[in-house]
Amino acid sequence: MHFSALLAKMRKINNPRFKKNLAVVYFIRRFLCQISQS
């Protein structure tokens, strides 16, 4: 998922706790992808 798409999705959700969790999941997935590629 593109980061801009994630941000757009997050803007629709007013729950800050959920938004924070969504961002954490995104960064973890991105981190794991970078590890697997290297």
PyMOL Python script that loads the backbone (N, CA, C, O; Angstrom):
from pymol import cmd

cmd.read_pdbstr("""\
ATOM      1  N   MET A   1       0.845  -1.209   0.000  1.00  0.00           N
ATOM      2  CA  MET A   1       0.000   0.000   0.000  1.00  0.00           C
ATOM      3  C   MET A   1       0.874   1.250   0.000  1.00  0.00           C
ATOM      4  O   MET A   1       1.838   1.337   0.760  1.00  0.00           O
ATOM      5  N   HIS A   2       0.544   2.201  -0.836  1.00  0.00           N
ATOM      6  CA  HIS A   2       1.308   3.436  -0.884  1.00  0.00           C
ATOM      7  C   HIS A   2       1.039   4.271   0.353  1.00  0.00           C
ATOM      8  O   HIS A   2      -0.054   4.237   0.919  1.00  0.00           O
ATOM      9  N   PHE A   3       2.058   5.029   0.766  1.00  0.00           N
ATOM     10  CA  PHE A   3       1.939   5.825   1.983  1.00  0.00           C
ATOM     11  C   PHE A   3       0.832   6.869   1.846  1.00  0.00           C
ATOM     12  O   PHE A   3       0.107   7.132   2.806  1.00  0.00           O
ATOM     13  N   SER A   4       0.700   7.463   0.666  1.00  0.00           N
ATOM     14  CA  SER A   4      -0.339   8.482   0.443  1.00  0.00           C
ATOM     15  C   SER A   4      -1.736   7.868   0.585  1.00  0.00           C
ATOM     16  O   SER A   4      -2.656   8.500   1.104  1.00  0.00           O
ATOM     17  N   ALA A   5      -1.874   6.628   0.115  1.00  0.00           N
ATOM     18  CA  ALA A   5      -3.157   5.931   0.255  1.00  0.00           C
ATOM     19  C   ALA A   5      -3.453   5.640   1.721  1.00  0.00           C
ATOM     20  O   ALA A   5      -4.597   5.722   2.168  1.00  0.00           O
ATOM     21  N   LEU A   6      -2.398   5.299   2.462  1.00  0.00           N
ATOM     22  CA  LEU A   6      -2.556   5.039   3.890  1.00  0.00           C
ATOM     23  C   LEU A   6      -2.984   6.307   4.620  1.00  0.00           C
ATOM     24  O   LEU A   6      -3.868   6.276   5.477  1.00  0.00           O
ATOM     25  N   LEU A   7      -2.346   7.422   4.269  1.00  0.00           N
ATOM     26  CA  LEU A   7      -2.698   8.695   4.902  1.00  0.00           C
ATOM     27  C   LEU A   7      -4.139   9.072   4.599  1.00  0.00           C
ATOM     28  O   LEU A   7      -4.855   9.557   5.475  1.00  0.00           O
ATOM     29  N   ALA A   8      -4.564   8.848   3.360  1.00  0.00           N
ATOM     30  CA  ALA A   8      -5.942   9.163   2.983  1.00  0.00           C
ATOM     31  C   ALA A   8      -6.918   8.308   3.779  1.00  0.00           C
ATOM     32  O   ALA A   8      -7.981   8.775   4.191  1.00  0.00           O
ATOM     33  N   LYS A   9      -6.547   7.062   3.989  1.00  0.00           N
ATOM     34  CA  LYS A   9      -7.398   6.154   4.755  1.00  0.00           C
ATOM     35  C   LYS A   9      -7.456   6.608   6.219  1.00  0.00           C
ATOM     36  O   LYS A   9      -8.508   6.558   6.856  1.00  0.00           O
ATOM     37  N   MET A  10      -6.313   7.047   6.733  1.00  0.00           N
ATOM     38  CA  MET A  10      -6.238   7.475   8.122  1.00  0.00           C
ATOM     39  C   MET A  10      -7.054   8.743   8.364  1.00  0.00           C
ATOM     40  O   MET A  10      -7.628   8.922   9.438  1.00  0.00           O
ATOM     41  N   ARG A  11      -7.105   9.624   7.361  1.00  0.00           N
ATOM     42  CA  ARG A  11      -7.854  10.872   7.522  1.00  0.00           C
ATOM     43  C   ARG A  11      -9.352  10.610   7.696  1.00  0.00           C
ATOM     44  O   ARG A  11     -10.063  11.398   8.320  1.00  0.00           O
ATOM     45  N   LYS A  12      -9.813   9.500   7.138  1.00  0.00           N
ATOM     46  CA  LYS A  12     -11.241   9.165   7.243  1.00  0.00           C
ATOM     47  C   LYS A  12     -11.587   8.631   8.630  1.00  0.00           C
ATOM     48  O   LYS A  12     -12.751   8.615   9.030  1.00  0.00           O
ATOM     49  N   ILE A  13     -10.566   8.198   9.352  1.00  0.00           N
ATOM     50  CA  ILE A  13     -10.792   7.607  10.670  1.00  0.00           C
ATOM     51  C   ILE A  13     -10.429   8.628  11.749  1.00  0.00           C
ATOM     52  O   ILE A  13      -9.318   9.157  11.766  1.00  0.00           O
ATOM     53  N   ASN A  14     -11.377   8.900  12.646  1.00  0.00           N
ATOM     54  CA  ASN A  14     -11.155   9.927  13.661  1.00  0.00           C
ATOM     55  C   ASN A  14     -10.602   9.373  14.968  1.00  0.00           C
ATOM     56  O   ASN A  14     -10.349  10.127  15.907  1.00  0.00           O
ATOM     57  N   ASN A  15     -10.418   8.070  15.028  1.00  0.00           N
ATOM     58  CA  ASN A  15      -9.893   7.463  16.254  1.00  0.00           C
ATOM     59  C   ASN A  15      -8.365   7.530  16.255  1.00  0.00           C
ATOM     60  O   ASN A  15      -7.724   6.796  15.502  1.00  0.00           O
ATOM     61  N   PRO A  16      -7.765   8.396  17.084  1.00  0.00           N
ATOM     62  CA  PRO A  16      -6.314   8.582  17.079  1.00  0.00           C
ATOM     63  C   PRO A  16      -5.562   7.315  17.459  1.00  0.00           C
ATOM     64  O   PRO A  16      -4.462   7.079  16.960  1.00  0.00           O
ATOM     65  N   ARG A  17      -6.133   6.505  18.325  1.00  0.00           N
ATOM     66  CA  ARG A  17      -5.452   5.269  18.730  1.00  0.00           C
ATOM     67  C   ARG A  17      -5.349   4.312  17.550  1.00  0.00           C
ATOM     68  O   ARG A  17      -4.319   3.670  17.344  1.00  0.00           O
ATOM     69  N   PHE A  18      -6.434   4.224  16.775  1.00  0.00           N
ATOM     70  CA  PHE A  18      -6.433   3.353  15.602  1.00  0.00           C
ATOM     71  C   PHE A  18      -5.455   3.865  14.554  1.00  0.00           C
ATOM     72  O   PHE A  18      -4.748   3.081  13.921  1.00  0.00           O
ATOM     73  N   LYS A  19      -5.417   5.182  14.374  1.00  0.00           N
ATOM     74  CA  LYS A  19      -4.483   5.782  13.408  1.00  0.00           C
ATOM     75  C   LYS A  19      -3.054   5.473  13.800  1.00  0.00           C
ATOM     76  O   LYS A  19      -2.220   5.173  12.945  1.00  0.00           O
ATOM     77  N   LYS A  20      -2.769   5.545  15.088  1.00  0.00           N
ATOM     78  CA  LYS A  20      -1.409   5.263  15.561  1.00  0.00           C
ATOM     79  C   LYS A  20      -1.050   3.813  15.291  1.00  0.00           C
ATOM     80  O   LYS A  20       0.055   3.517  14.837  1.00  0.00           O
ATOM     81  N   ASN A  21      -1.983   2.908  15.569  1.00  0.00           N
ATOM     82  CA  ASN A  21      -1.742   1.487  15.324  1.00  0.00           C
ATOM     83  C   ASN A  21      -1.524   1.213  13.842  1.00  0.00           C
ATOM     84  O   ASN A  21      -0.679   0.399  13.472  1.00  0.00           O
ATOM     85  N   LEU A  22      -2.291   1.896  12.996  1.00  0.00           N
ATOM     86  CA  LEU A  22      -2.169   1.721  11.558  1.00  0.00           C
ATOM     87  C   LEU A  22      -0.781   2.158  11.079  1.00  0.00           C
ATOM     88  O   LEU A  22      -0.171   1.499  10.237  1.00  0.00           O
ATOM     89  N   ALA A  23      -0.294   3.269  11.623  1.00  0.00           N
ATOM     90  CA  ALA A  23       1.030   3.768  11.259  1.00  0.00           C
ATOM     91  C   ALA A  23       2.113   2.802  11.724  1.00  0.00           C
ATOM     92  O   ALA A  23       3.079   2.557  11.001  1.00  0.00           O
ATOM     93  N   VAL A  24       1.959   2.256  12.921  1.00  0.00           N
ATOM     94  CA  VAL A  24       2.933   1.291  13.447  1.00  0.00           C
ATOM     95  C   VAL A  24       2.999   0.054  12.561  1.00  0.00           C
ATOM     96  O   VAL A  24       4.083  -0.432  12.240  1.00  0.00           O
ATOM     97  N   VAL A  25       1.842  -0.448  12.172  1.00  0.00           N
ATOM     98  CA  VAL A  25       1.795  -1.624  11.297  1.00  0.00           C
ATOM     99  C   VAL A  25       2.484  -1.332   9.968  1.00  0.00           C
ATOM    100  O   VAL A  25       3.226  -2.166   9.450  1.00  0.00           O
ATOM    101  N   TYR A  26       2.232  -0.138   9.416  1.00  0.00           N
ATOM    102  CA  TYR A  26       2.831   0.233   8.135  1.00  0.00           C
ATOM    103  C   TYR A  26       4.352   0.253   8.223  1.00  0.00           C
ATOM    104  O   TYR A  26       5.038  -0.303   7.365  1.00  0.00           O
ATOM    105  N   PHE A  27       4.884   0.905   9.277  1.00  0.00           N
ATOM    106  CA  PHE A  27       6.332   1.015   9.406  1.00  0.00           C
ATOM    107  C   PHE A  27       6.985  -0.333   9.685  1.00  0.00           C
ATOM    108  O   PHE A  27       8.100  -0.588   9.229  1.00  0.00           O
ATOM    109  N   ILE A  28       6.304  -1.193  10.427  1.00  0.00           N
ATOM    110  CA  ILE A  28       6.839  -2.541  10.673  1.00  0.00           C
ATOM    111  C   ILE A  28       6.910  -3.331   9.371  1.00  0.00           C
ATOM    112  O   ILE A  28       7.913  -3.987   9.090  1.00  0.00           O
ATOM    113  N   ARG A  29       5.841  -3.265   8.577  1.00  0.00           N
ATOM    114  CA  ARG A  29       5.824  -3.987   7.301  1.00  0.00           C
ATOM    115  C   ARG A  29       6.908  -3.463   6.367  1.00  0.00           C
ATOM    116  O   ARG A  29       7.575  -4.241   5.685  1.00  0.00           O
ATOM    117  N   ARG A  30       7.083  -2.137   6.336  1.00  0.00           N
ATOM    118  CA  ARG A  30       8.108  -1.542   5.487  1.00  0.00           C
ATOM    119  C   ARG A  30       9.496  -1.982   5.947  1.00  0.00           C
ATOM    120  O   ARG A  30      10.366  -2.282   5.129  1.00  0.00           O
ATOM    121  N   PHE A  31       9.693  -2.016   7.266  1.00  0.00           N
ATOM    122  CA  PHE A  31      10.977  -2.438   7.833  1.00  0.00           C
ATOM    123  C   PHE A  31      11.280  -3.895   7.466  1.00  0.00           C
ATOM    124  O   PHE A  31      12.407  -4.219   7.091  1.00  0.00           O
ATOM    125  N   LEU A  32      10.289  -4.760   7.573  1.00  0.00           N
ATOM    126  CA  LEU A  32      10.478  -6.171   7.245  1.00  0.00           C
ATOM    127  C   LEU A  32      10.769  -6.356   5.759  1.00  0.00           C
ATOM    128  O   LEU A  32      11.564  -7.216   5.381  1.00  0.00           O
ATOM    129  N   CYS A  33      10.125  -5.550   4.917  1.00  0.00           N
ATOM    130  CA  CYS A  33      10.372  -5.626   3.477  1.00  0.00           C
ATOM    131  C   CYS A  33      11.808  -5.243   3.151  1.00  0.00           C
ATOM    132  O   CYS A  33      12.442  -5.860   2.295  1.00  0.00           O
ATOM    133  N   GLN A  34      12.322  -4.222   3.836  1.00  0.00           N
ATOM    134  CA  GLN A  34      13.696  -3.783   3.599  1.00  0.00           C
ATOM    135  C   GLN A  34      14.685  -4.856   4.029  1.00  0.00           C
ATOM    136  O   GLN A  34      15.714  -5.047   3.381  1.00  0.00           O
ATOM    137  N   ILE A  35      14.384  -5.557   5.115  1.00  0.00           N
ATOM    138  CA  ILE A  35      15.265  -6.618   5.598  1.00  0.00           C
ATOM    139  C   ILE A  35      15.283  -7.775   4.601  1.00  0.00           C
ATOM    140  O   ILE A  35      16.345  -8.319   4.295  1.00  0.00           O
ATOM    141  N   SER A  36      14.112  -8.150   4.097  1.00  0.00           N
ATOM    142  CA  SER A  36      14.019  -9.295   3.188  1.00  0.00           C
ATOM    143  C   SER A  36      14.682  -8.995   1.845  1.00  0.00           C
ATOM    144  O   SER A  36      15.175  -9.910   1.186  1.00  0.00           O
ATOM    145  N   GLN A  37      14.700  -7.733   1.432  1.00  0.00           N
ATOM    146  CA  GLN A  37      15.299  -7.365   0.147  1.00  0.00           C
ATOM    147  C   GLN A  37      16.824  -7.322   0.221  1.00  0.00           C
ATOM    148  O   GLN A  37      17.498  -7.591  -0.773  1.00  0.00           O
ATOM    149  N   SER A  38      17.371  -6.986   1.387  1.00  0.00           N
ATOM    150  CA  SER A  38      18.826  -6.845   1.509  1.00  0.00           C
ATOM    151  C   SER A  38      19.517  -8.180   1.765  1.00  0.00           C
ATOM    152  O   SER A  38      20.740  -8.228   1.891  1.00  0.00           O
TER     153      SER A  38
END
""", "prot")
cmd.dss("prot")
cmd.show_as("cartoon", "prot")
cmd.util.cbc("prot")
cmd.orient("prot")
